[in-house]
């Protein structure tokens, strides 16, 4: 570097052993991580855990996207730092006060860093035009670190949530075993047995008492219920039987717990990714993180409020299912069974719950990642971090959200979202799903071939509209409809 400005030298004057040593460490770490992910993928494939394997592939896609973003920033940074704007443009929407910047500048005594090959710094390049750079090299480096930490923390927190939630869901396995043993005697199951509705544990716990006459008390009970004993054995038995009688009437020994775990694994591959609307949220936050607004503090309440809303709604759906039975029946034959329906969910779409959980997990991970990023890059006393009275509540809220979502909301989601009008493809074993998918593709290709063949015949109207041409197409279309609506085929 000319003039002795800047720290260190260019690659032309760097010892080869230094370059080789640094490359060896970086490549070694990268290969180790790649081999670890590859080994984990092989273990999941051998264990028949295809949904988790697909989630792992999603993680790889996110890491590849991060690599591309980092590469794009690195390639374009020389041009970005040469984008010059008026100085007054950079005095608005600042995360820190200009007075703090002046104090920080006065305390520095080191010479400026030479960043351009033409022996001019980016500041000097823009200062020559009486302007200031739009972004500096240091700012771009901070963005590199922030994006990387955000993605890593999000993937880690999502995995921890599903792992801890799965541990609680696996505790319900003995309920499934117990119910299966009670229903093992077919003659006993088919024997008529009438009981009073209010004598059922599910009705006593969910219908009698709070929420019986007052809608407000019902919602209050649902809100409190998510913090303790969110799901009981009577809840599980009633919802399980309702699902089986609606979707698997011909298979009373259906393993509902195993299906529920498979469905949760399928949903995990959606939760672990970072969708476009989550990146939009990041951009909006970075825009509104203005000094004096304390955006970082107030934004911590968004996932907390959403988590409370989701947990309350899921608990209230169970209460609604109990109310439907208690209000329509005085006595029932056999065990109590609810009636699944999309009408109980927001906008009649159970999928909205998954989208909200996805946003909650990402936003909470964003809070924690932002905290560690500021801590590492700027220190605990940074003006962006804020005062201590704003830091501690954010950390407490973040930990609380992670624990509650793992041990209450996610298990509730795994159980209650099965109470929709339709079942998920996870109801079939992996090999059956593969067979049905292959059969559907073959049927579509055959139908398309028939349509193309009939359309190319020009012998007369009888060839295109005769019974042979139309009949085969109708048969294939019916077959495709059966695959598209598996509920009908199962109920039959």
HELIX and SHEET records of a PDB file:
HELIX    1   1 UNK A    2  UNK A    4  5                                   3    
HELIX    2   2 UNK A   11  UNK A   13  5                                   3    
HELIX    3   3 UNK A   16  UNK A   46  1                                  31    
HELIX    4   4 UNK A   50  UNK A   80  1                                  31    
HELIX    5   5 UNK A   87  UNK A   91  5                                   5    
HELIX    6   6 UNK A   98  UNK A  106  1                                   9    
HELIX    7   7 UNK A  122  UNK A  127  1                                   6    
HELIX    8   8 UNK A  137  UNK A  171  1                                  35    
HELIX    9   9 UNK A  173  UNK A  182  1                                  10    
HELIX   10  10 UNK A  186  UNK A  190  1                                   5    
HELIX   11  11 UNK A  197  UNK A  199  5                                   3    
HELIX   12  12 UNK A  201  UNK A  206  1                                   6    
HELIX   13  13 UNK A  215  UNK A  225  1                                  11    
HELIX   14  14 UNK A  233  UNK A  247  1                                  15    
HELIX   15  15 UNK A  256  UNK A  271  1                                  16    
HELIX   16  16 UNK A  276  UNK A  288  1                                  13    
HELIX   17  17 UNK A  295  UNK A  298  1                                   4    
HELIX   18  18 UNK A  300  UNK A  328  1                                  29    
HELIX   19  19 UNK A  342  UNK A  344  5                                   3    
HELIX   20  20 UNK A  346  UNK A  348  5                                   3    
HELIX   21  21 UNK A  351  UNK A  377  1                                  27    
HELIX   22  22 UNK A  388  UNK A  404  1                                  17    
HELIX   23  23 UNK A  405  UNK A  409  3                                   5    
HELIX   24  24 UNK A  410  UNK A  416  1                                   7    
HELIX   25  25 UNK A  417  UNK A  419  5                                   3    
HELIX   26  26 UNK A  425  UNK A  427  5                                   3    
HELIX   27  27 UNK A  430  UNK A  456  1                                  27    
HELIX   28  28 UNK A  461  UNK A  465  1                                   5    
HELIX   29  29 UNK A  467  UNK A  484  1                                  18    
HELIX   30  30 UNK A  486  UNK A  491  1                                   6    
SHEET    1   A 2 UNK A  84  UNK A  85  0                                        
SHEET    2   A 2 UNK A 132  UNK A 133 -1                                        
SHEET    1   B 2 UNK A 194  UNK A 196  0                                        
SHEET    2   B 2 UNK A 331  UNK A 333 -1                                        
END                                                                             
